[in-house]
Amino acid sequence: MARGFDAIVVGGGHNGLTAAAYLARAGLSVCVLERRPLLGGACVTEELWPGQRVSRASYVVSMLQPKVVDDLRLREFGYDPIPLDPNFATMTEDARPVAFYNDTARTQESIRRHSPLDAAAYPGFVEMFEGLARFVRPMLLKPPPQPGSRRPGDLLELLREGARIAGLRQREVHDLYRVMTMPVGELLEEWFTSDVLKGGIASTGVVGVWAGPRTPGTAYNLLHHWLGELDGVVGLWGHVRGGMGAISESIAASARSGGAVIRTNAAVSSIDVRGGRVTGVTQESGEELTASTVIAGTHPKTTVLDLVGAEHFPDEVVRDIDRFRTRGGSVKINAVLSEPPRFEGLSEAEAEDLLHTSFTLCPSIDYLERAWQDACRGRPAENPYVEVEVPSVSDPSLTDDDSVVLTMFTQYGPPDADDWAEGDREAYADRCFEILGRYAPNVKDAVINYEVLAPPDLERVFGLLGGSIFQGEQGLHQMGFMRPTPQLSRYATPVSGLYLCGAGTHPGGGVMGASGHNAAHRVLVDLRRDAHRPGRMLRRFRPGASSANGAPARAPDATRA
């Protein structure tokens, strides 16, 4: 006989786990099903080689929402971030780093050694982006407005957002519109003169996107990465003790404390629908589980077209989801070294800083554009941009011996598997190690183990179609009420009881937990509404049910869903 739950979450990535934790702590019986043997999706720590653990996909934290951390008590369950210091760095032509701190004056001093003119411009650039981030940040933890809807609640939300925009100064509206639409390269050329400074900052504008620095809309991706905070410090980034998977495990522990059942090695073959309503899921093992609510953290295309089936959706939704763009050019290289990188020509303090930060090797916007054009022609970039982290220096627990974990987030590689011939991954890695070796010559001979995750590998391992690390491209045409489609943008779907909660929904990619938070609160709003309808109350759910710690369950911001 099929086992029943109030809600089933398909996919144990960090967003799925976040949704499960909120629902379980609100009093629902919840089951999470993850196809892989470990939790976290792309936010995972894996022991790729005996005694050597790496953050296999995502690699640094900042965008994880403080509200999610507090609501789910993640620090009590093991979440322990380690701030980067400095926050970011980029290498100059003379092999000296420009360091970016959260203190603008310190950053100015670092830039001034390379370009006094750019040091003078930098505070204005920061002021503009911080102002835009303050405007955008409140949008993260609520569904996007729904233009075209005549429902009173949707109209009220549109009025609220309109009022917020009306509260901006004319110059702020001007800046917001330009950043949402401009190429990041052109925006930076308006502010700075130094090629290496522009290249280093531009690399953040193209992280994870299938676009180059001269592609319209990439300036928004730079803003997207400006939205985080850590330990109350806006814009701060960090490693996580135990690797990024420690975030997912802390969320899972919070969910379990609320009574959630979490299964790994539990691939789902179908989300079952009868009469326009979900009835549960069928696992690849053949086991059936029943539930009146199913929340899918899987890629939106996978959910709609494969797990549920196009026949259960309006033609318009099927057409829109089929058009949803999901390509990526990111190539992740995870390596273990016998010793840390030794940087030549730097002071001891500068070299130590590079081991405690994330630094990029991207000498210009043109360099970045050429790498992008290589991938557009269907070949791995001849000269990739490389972003380097050495997390085991800050967190020695990642290895059981004196070996050193080094990760390189790089771009670009083509998303089509046919464009990666035998030996291409190894050749690409050799080029990346050679680029890093220009600054730290010992690295190449220090490599003990490494793996290359090209876009086809990111799809195969993590279900990220096309290698898009954000579960879909993040151009303006696929954000907000367009993500993933207008009819699916507020987490509920035309199939009654089916919800989406992955990064393919608003507000997009990054280890935020926002999509999981928002989807869970949409579910709770709908269940509270239905619970007051005769004959519709769930077996366990009731308004005001107690959470696992005995406090009254609450759905913060539920009225905004």
N, C-alpha and C positions, 0 to 999 in steps of 0.2 A: 504494500500500500504506500502511495506517495506521501512523503513527509511534508507537512505544511508549515509555513512561516507567514508572518505579516508582510515581510518585505525580503526580497532577494536582491543582492548586489552582484552584478556580473562584472568581474574584473577587480583584482585586489591591488590596483595602483593606489597612489596616495589619495587621489580624489574619491575613488570608490570607498576606501577605508574611512575617509572623512565623513562621507554621507552615511555610512553604516554606523559610525560612532555617534553621530547626532541622533539618528533614528533609534538606536538601541538605548541611548540615555534618555530618550523621550518615552520609553516604555514599550516599544515595538519588539516583537521577536524578529531577529534579522539574521540572515545567512549570507556570507560573502563567499563567492566561488572564484578562485584564481587558477588559471590553467597551468602556470609554472610551479616549480617546487618551492618557490620562495615568494614572499610578498613584496610589493613595492612598484611593480611595473617598471618604468624607467627611473624611478627613485629608489635605487636598490644598491646594497653592498653585496658583492659576490666574491667568494674565495675561488678565484680563477686558477690559482696554483696553490699547492699545499702550504698553509701558513701565511698566505699573501692575499690580502683582501682589498678590493678596489671599489670605488663608486663607479659602477660600470657605465652608466649613461649620464644622468645628471651629476653634477660635481661640486657645486657651491650653492649656498642658501642665502636668500635675502627676502624673497617675495612671499615666503610662508607667512600667512596673515596672522598678526598678533592676536586677533580675536579668536582664531581657531586654536592657537597655542594655549590661550587662557581658558576658553570654553571646555576644551578636551583635556586640560591639565597635562599637556604633553611633557613638560619638564619633570613632573612627578613620575612619568612613565619612561624616562630615559633620554629625552631630547636635550642635547647639550651642545649648542653651537660654539664655535671657536672663531672669533672675529679675525678677519684678515688684517694685516698691518704691514704696509699700507693697504688701502682698499683695492688698488689696482696699479699696474705699472705698464709702461711700454718702453721698448728699447730704441735708442736713437742710433743714428748712423755711426757715431763714434763709440758705440757699445756701452753708453752710459744710460741708465734708466731715468725716465721721467716718472715720478711717483705721484699718484693721486690719493690724497688723504681726505677724510671727512672734514678736516679743517682747511677751508679754502685758502687761507694765508700760507699754510705749509705747502699746499699744492702750487701756489704761485711761485714760491721760492724754488721749487723743483723745476718748474717750467722756465723760470727766468734764466737759469744757467744755460738753457738751450735757446730761448727766444724771449727777450724782454717784452717785445710787442705782444706776443701771445699771452704772456703772464698778465699783462695789463687788461687784456680782453676777457680772461677766464672768469672773473667774478660775475660779469654781466651774463655770460653764457650759463653759469650755474644758477643765477637768479631766475633766468627765464625758465629753465627746465624744472627747477624746484617749484615755481609758481604753477606751471602746467601740471606737475605731478600732484600738487595739492588739490587741483580741480578734478583730476581724473580719479584719484585714489578712492573717494567715496563711492564710485560706480562699481568697484570690484566686488563688493559683498551684497549686491542686489541684482535682480534680473535687469536686463536692458529695457528701456522704454519700447513700446510697441506701436510705432507709427501706423496709422491706418485703422487701428482698432477703435470701436465705438463703445467699448465697455467702460463704465464709469471709473473703475480703478485704473485702467490703462490711461484714460484721458487725464486723470489726476496726476499720474506719474509723469506724463508728458509735460503737464503744466509745472510740476516741481522742477524738472530738468530745465525747462524753458526759463524758469525764474532764476535758476543758478547761472545759466548762460547770460541772462540779462544783467546779473550782478557783476559780470566781468567788465573791466575797462575795455575800451575800444582796442587798445594795444594788445591786451591779453587775448581777445578774440582773434585778432590778426595773427598773433604768434601761434595760437592753438590750431587755426586752420592751416597755416603753413606747415607746421610740424606734422600734422596728420596726413599731408599730401605730398610733401617734398621728398626728393632723394636725400639721404643723409649726407652724401658727399657734397652736394651743392649747398646744403645748410652749413656745413662745417667750413666750406670755402668762404662763406660770408663772414665768419668769425675769426679764423686763424690763418696764419701764413705758413707755418711749419708743416712740411709734408708728413713727417713722422708723427707729429701730434694729431693731425687730421686722420692719418691712417689708423692709429691706435684707437681713437674714439670711434671712427667709422666702423671698425670691426664689431663693436657692440651693436651697431645699428643693423648688422646683417646676420647676427647670431641666429641660426636655426631657420632662416628664411630662404626660399628659393628666389633670390634676388641679389643684385649687385649694389654697390654703393651709389650708383647713378640711376637706380630704379626708383620711380616715384613711390612714395609711401614708406620708404625704409627709415625716414626720420622718426616715424612713430615707433618703430621697433626699438630705437634708442630710448625714447620716452618710456616704453613698456618696461625696460630694465632699470628705470629710474624710480619705480614705484614701490620698491621694497624698503624694509627696515629690519634691524637686528638689535636686540637689547635696547629698544627704544631709540636707536640712532637711525634716522632716515638715511637711506642710501647705502648703509653698511652691508658688506657681504662677509660670508664666513664659510669655513669648513664645518663639518659635524663630527663630533667624536663617535667613532664607530662607522664612519662613512654615511652617505646619504640614506642608505637603507635604515639607519637608526631613526630617521624621521618616520618612515612608514611603519616600522615596528612599534614606535611609541603611539602612533595613531591606532594601530591594531590592538595594542594593550588597552587603550582607552575604550575601544569598541567592546573588547571582551569583558571589561569591567562592568559594562552595561548589559552584559548577557549575550552579546553577538556570538554566533557560531562562525568560525572562519576556516575554510577548507582550501588547501593547496592541492596541486595535481588534480584539479577538478574542472577540466575544460567543459564548457557549455557548447552543445551542438545546436540548440535552438532555444529561443524565447517563445513560449507557446501562447497562442492567441485563439480565443474562441468568441465569436459574436462581437468582434471589435474590442475585446477586453483581454488583458493578459491573464493567464491562469497559472503561470509558473515557468519553469524551465526544464529542459531535458539535457542531461549531461552526456558527454561522449561515452561514458560507461554504460549508458542506458538508464541510469537512475533518474526518476522524475521527482521534482520538488514543486510544490504548489505554493502560490502566493498571489494575493490580489494586487500587489505592487512589485514591480521589477525596475531597478535602477541600473542602467548600463554605463559603466566607465570605459567600455570599449570604444574604439574609433567610431564616429557617427556612421560612416559608410558601412563598416562591418556590422554595426547594430541593425541598421535599417534594411540593408540589402541582403545580408547573409543570415543573421541570427533570427530576425523577425520575418523578413520576406517582403518584397515590394508590393505583393498583392494586398497587404494589410494597410497600405497607406494611400492617400489621394495621389493621383497622377502628378499633381503639381509638386508635392513633396518629393516624390521619387525623381522627378526631373531635376529639381534643385539639388538634392543630395548627390545625384550622379554628376552634377557639374561642380561640386565642392572640390576645390583644388587642394591637393595634398602631396606636395613634393618638398624634398629637402636636399641640401647639399652638404650637410655636416658629416664629418668623419671623426669618430672618437678613437683615440689610441690610448690604451691602458698598458703601462709598462712597470716592470720592477727592475731596479738598478742595484748594483752592489755597493754604490756609494752615492751621496747627493751630487747634483751638478756643482762643479767648481768654476766660478765665473772669473774670467781673466780681465785684468785691467780695472777692477773695481775695488773700492775700499772694503774692509771687512764688514762695515755696517751696511753698505749697499748690497753686498752679496748676501748677507743674512736676510735683509728685507725681501729679496727676490724669492727666498725659500719660504716666506710666510705670506706671500701674496699670490695673486693671479696676474701673470704678465704676458703681454702679447708681442708677437714678432710680426709686424705689418708696417713696412716702411713708408707706405703712401696709399692714397686712394686709388691711384692708377694700378699699383701692385695688386690691390684687392680686386679691382675690376677685371684685370687680366686673369686672375684665378677663377673668377666667376665665368668669364667667357670661355675658358677651357672646358668647364663643366657643361656649359650650354652646347658645346660642340661634341659632347658625349665622351669626354675623357677626363680622368682625374687631373686636378690642377698640377701643372709643372712646378709652380712655386706657390704652395698653399700659404694662407695665413695660419699662424699657430698660436694658440693660447695655452700656457703652461702652468701647471700647479704641482706642488710637491707636498701633498697633504700629510704624509707620514712624518714629516719634520715636526708638525704641530701635534700630530696624533700618532705616537709610536705604536699604539695598539693595533694598527692596521697590518703589521707584520709580526711574526713570531721570532724573528731574528734581527739582524742589523740591516737587512735589505731595506730599500727605499722605494715607496710607491710614487710614480710620476704619471700624470695624465696629461694628454694633449687634446684639447678641443680644436679641431681644424676645419677649414673649408677651402676648396670645394671639391666634392665628388659628385658624379652624375647619379641620379636616383634609379636609373634603369639597370637591372642586373646584367643585361647583355653588354653593357659598356664597361664591365669589370672583367677583363680577361685573367687567365691564370697568371699569377705573379704580380698583378697590378697593385694589390694591397701591400705586398711586401716592398715593392718599389716606391710606393707612396710613403710608407713609413720611413724608409731609408732617407727620402728627401726631407721629411719632417725632422728626423734626428740630425741630419746634416745641417739644417737651418739652425736648430738649437745649438749644435756643435760649434757654430761660428762664435758663440758667446761663452759656451761651456764645453771645451774640447774633450773633456773626459767622458761625456755622456755616451757616445757611440760604443766605446769599449766596455762601459759599465752595464750595458743592457743584459739582463738575465733572461727575462721573459717579456713578451708583449703580445697584444692582440690588436687587430684593426677592425673596427665596426664601421663599414661603409653604409650608405643609405639602404641598400638591399638587406644588409645584416640587421639594421635597426628595425626594419619591417619584419624580418623573420623571427628575431628574438623577442621583440617587444610589441609587435602588432602595430607599429607606427607606419602606416601605409605610405609608400613613396619615400620613406626615411624622414618624414616631417616630424621633428621632435615636439612640435606643438599640436599634434593631431590635426593638422590642417594649416595651410598658409595663413599669415596674419596681415594680409593687405587690408586696406580700408573696406574693400568689397566683401570681406569675410570676417568682420568684427562687429561687436554690438548686436543689434537686432538682426544682423545678417548671418550670425554664427550659430550653427552651421547653415541654417536656412531660416527665413522669417517664421515659418510655422513651428520650428523646433527650438527657437532661440530662448524660450523661457522655461526650458528643462522638461516641461510636460510635452506630450506628443498627441497626435490624433488617435493613437491606440490608448484606450482608457487604461490607466494604471501603469503605463510605461513612461519612464523618465530617462533623460540623459544626464550624466554627471562628469564626463571626462573633459580634457583640455580642449576638445573640439567644440565646446560650448563657451559662452561668455564667462569670464573675461579673457580666456585664451591660455596659452602655455606658460610654463615655468612652474616650479614647485611652490604653489600658492595655497592649495586646499580650498580656493575660493569657489570653484565650480562644484566641488563636493558639498561645501557649506550651503551654497545657494540652492542646489537641487534638493537637498534634504529639507530645507525650510519650505520649499515649494510643496514637497510631499506632505509635510506636516500641516500646512495651510489647507491643502485639499482634503486631507483626512479629517481635520477638525470640522470642515464644512460638511463633509459627507456623514460624519458621526452624528450630526444633528438632524439628519434626514431619516425618517422611519425606515427601519430594516437595513440600514447601511453601515451600522457600527461594526468595526472589526472585533475579532475575538478578544484581543487584549487592549487595544488602544482606546484610551478615553482622554478627553481633555483634562489636563492637570495631572496626568499620571506621574508617578515619582521616578526619578532617575536612580541609577545604581547606588549613588552615595546618600540616598534618602531625601535629597532636596527636591522641591517641586520641579518637575521637568519644565523647561522653557524653550521656546523657539525664538531666539533673539532675531529681531528684524523680520519676523514672519509676516507682519502686515505689509511689508514692502514687496513680498513675493507676488 
